[in-house]
Amino acid sequence: MSAIPSTILVVEDDDIVRMLIVDVLEELEFKVLEADGSEQALEILEVLDQRIDLMMTDVGLPGMDGRELADKARALRPALPIMFASGYAENIDVPDGMHLIGKPFSIDQLRDKVKGILGN
């Protein structure tokens, strides 16, 4: 009997980047939900009655940025682990209990960071 895969919500407005991240995470046997922006991500978090083990969000989203999204996501799901992805990682102040991966990142870096956060 295999373990239930962890579910990751990927929030990325760039379709190609989102597709690549989703493909990598699915190859690593995670279940992946996709959102192309903050509004869609919040709708998923509010409406979907499903466990989400990690939200990975771009910091530079149009409209509501990734930091604002993280605050609203935590209001809906207080224990939700959040990982920011940013090309400007050195300029990001990451709140306690949240994580950061700098863009561009390798498949190995993404795998190691996600597994480290999820503890598997």
C-alpha positions as CSV (number, residue, x, y, z in Angstrom):
1,M,0.0,0.0,0.0
2,S,1.5,3.3,-1.1
3,A,1.4,6.5,1.0
4,I,-1.1,9.2,0.0
5,P,0.9,11.8,-2.0
6,S,1.2,15.3,-0.5
7,T,-0.8,18.0,-2.3
8,I,0.9,21.2,-3.4
9,L,-0.9,24.3,-4.6
10,V,1.3,26.1,-7.1
11,V,0.5,29.8,-7.7
12,E,2.4,31.3,-10.6
13,D,1.1,33.8,-13.2
14,D,3.6,32.8,-15.9
15,D,2.0,29.8,-17.7
16,I,5.3,28.3,-18.9
17,V,6.9,28.5,-15.5
18,R,3.8,27.1,-13.7
19,M,3.7,24.3,-16.2
20,L,7.3,23.4,-15.6
21,I,7.0,23.5,-11.8
22,V,3.8,21.3,-12.0
23,D,5.5,18.8,-14.3
24,V,8.5,18.5,-12.0
25,L,6.3,18.1,-8.9
26,E,4.1,15.5,-10.5
27,E,7.2,13.6,-11.6
28,L,8.2,13.6,-8.0
29,E,4.8,12.0,-7.3
30,F,3.1,15.0,-5.6
31,K,-0.5,15.8,-6.3
32,V,-0.6,19.4,-7.7
33,L,-3.3,22.0,-7.8
34,E,-2.7,25.1,-10.0
35,A,-3.6,28.7,-9.8
36,D,-2.6,31.5,-12.2
37,G,-2.9,34.2,-9.6
38,S,-3.9,35.1,-6.0
39,E,-7.7,35.3,-6.6
40,Q,-7.8,31.8,-8.1
41,A,-5.6,30.5,-5.3
42,L,-7.8,32.0,-2.6
43,E,-10.9,30.4,-4.3
44,I,-9.2,27.0,-4.2
45,L,-8.3,27.5,-0.5
46,E,-11.8,28.6,0.4
47,V,-13.9,26.3,-1.7
48,L,-12.0,23.1,-2.0
49,D,-12.6,20.8,0.9
50,Q,-9.3,19.0,0.5
51,R,-6.0,18.8,2.4
52,I,-3.3,21.0,1.0
53,D,0.1,20.3,2.4
54,L,2.1,23.2,0.9
55,M,1.4,26.4,-1.1
56,M,4.2,27.5,-3.4
57,T,3.7,31.0,-4.6
58,D,5.5,33.5,-6.8
59,V,6.2,36.7,-4.9
60,G,5.7,39.0,-7.9
61,L,2.1,38.2,-8.8
62,P,0.0,40.9,-10.4
63,G,-2.6,42.5,-8.2
64,M,-2.3,40.9,-4.8
65,D,1.3,39.9,-4.4
66,G,2.6,36.6,-2.9
67,R,3.1,38.1,0.5
68,E,-0.5,39.4,0.7
69,L,-1.7,36.0,-0.6
70,A,0.3,34.2,2.1
71,D,-1.4,36.3,4.8
72,K,-4.9,35.6,3.4
73,A,-4.1,31.9,2.9
74,R,-2.9,31.6,6.5
75,A,-6.1,33.3,7.7
76,L,-8.1,30.6,5.9
77,R,-5.7,27.7,6.8
78,P,-3.5,28.7,9.7
79,A,-1.2,25.6,9.6
80,L,-0.6,25.8,5.8
81,P,3.2,25.7,5.0
82,I,4.1,28.4,2.4
83,M,7.1,28.6,0.2
84,F,7.8,31.7,-1.8
85,A,9.6,31.6,-5.2
86,S,11.4,34.7,-6.3
87,G,14.0,35.9,-8.7
88,Y,14.9,38.5,-6.1
89,A,15.4,36.2,-3.1
90,E,18.0,38.3,-1.4
91,N,15.5,41.2,-1.2
92,I,12.7,39.1,0.4
93,D,11.9,39.2,4.1
94,V,10.4,35.8,4.8
95,P,8.1,35.6,7.8
96,D,8.6,32.9,10.4
97,G,7.2,29.6,9.4
98,M,7.5,30.4,5.7
99,H,10.1,29.3,3.2
100,L,11.9,30.7,0.2
101,I,13.4,29.3,-3.0
102,G,15.3,31.6,-5.4
103,K,14.6,31.5,-9.1
104,P,16.0,30.1,-11.2
105,F,16.1,26.8,-9.3
106,S,17.1,23.3,-10.4
107,I,14.9,20.3,-10.2
108,D,17.1,19.0,-7.4
109,Q,16.8,22.2,-5.4
110,L,13.0,22.2,-5.8
111,R,12.8,18.6,-4.8
112,D,15.0,19.0,-1.7
113,K,13.3,22.2,-0.6
114,V,9.8,20.7,-0.9
115,K,10.7,17.4,0.8
116,G,12.5,19.4,3.5
117,I,9.4,21.4,4.2
118,L,7.0,18.4,4.1
119,G,9.4,16.3,6.1
120,N,9.6,13.4,3.6
